[in-house]
């Protein structure tokens, strides 16, 4: 339930921050000014909704005083009904705004897609999933940067890793982690039989050096020659890099760039995000025992979503949502699924708060 005392404290802090932002000393300190500007923006919506709540509350009190009036009572009763509905909606909005924010919601992400069960068909579907997320990113005005790509012999992808940056990327895509299953007739299937295969998706918040510090002594660095497309260059220099974090056994390879230094920087970015993800898992053990629970094993049994091409159907098994617009979804039309997931998990969080 909302807390009036807490809301009043938020309003006081909002006005305090407004005053500080006009202070010449604060304006001169760019780091402090930037921090306060961000806090001001974060508090503004809550303050606005709370002001609306107080306005409606005042109107309700005034309208109730007219209920016994012989001339205005019927009109007041009707108006009160609408005001109470408006108040309920405002209270619901306040509950959401007062819920503790996920500190990672505004971060960029490391997106990892790996082919699982299904061989070549799984590898082809990995490419389809990446294009789906890429188109969704384009629709949102986000930037997609390849970190590592491992192609399969059939033209698909064994693994694809990319950095997606932009506004609220993690908050929109954080529930995409898990096993994605596809049911369709492969192009190589002569008898028209439907095959089932799977890919795993991991969405990791991008972190910086301050959040995750890696001891150089904990890293083993291996250099090797890049393989695959890239012309003669890949055969002449050891530009590809493999990092192994000895305490955890995590391994990250990158050969996307011709520069060894750029490959190392990209690999370190992925390594930091994976280590940070492990830290989150440890801190939230009741939600996920380890990283495997997030992405699954690639087996069909751990699916979170099924893409059925013969029926044009996409089903998210966590919330029981089925949409018959698979073609649009594969073109990046993901908002309906993502909004439904956000609403579901938001309701769960609010329910937990009320207990």
Secondary structure, DSSP 8 states (H G I E B T S, - for coil): ---HHHHHHHHHHHHHHHHHTT-HHHHH-HHHHHHHHHHHHHHHHHHHHHHHHHHHHHHHHHHHTTTT-TTTHHHHHHHHHHHHHHHHHHHHHHHHHHS---TTTTS-EEEEEEE-TTTHHHHHHHHHHHHHHHHHHHHHT-EEEEEEEEE-TTSSEEEEEEEEESTTHHHHHGGG-EEEEEEE--TT-TT---EEEEEEEEEEE---TTT----GGGEEEEEE---SSSTTHHHH---EEEEEETTTTEEEEE-SSS-HHHHHHHHHHHHHHHHHHHHHHHHTTTT-SSHHHHH--S-GGGEEEEEETTTTEEEETTTTEEES-HHHHHTT--HHHHHHHHHHHHHHHHHHHH-
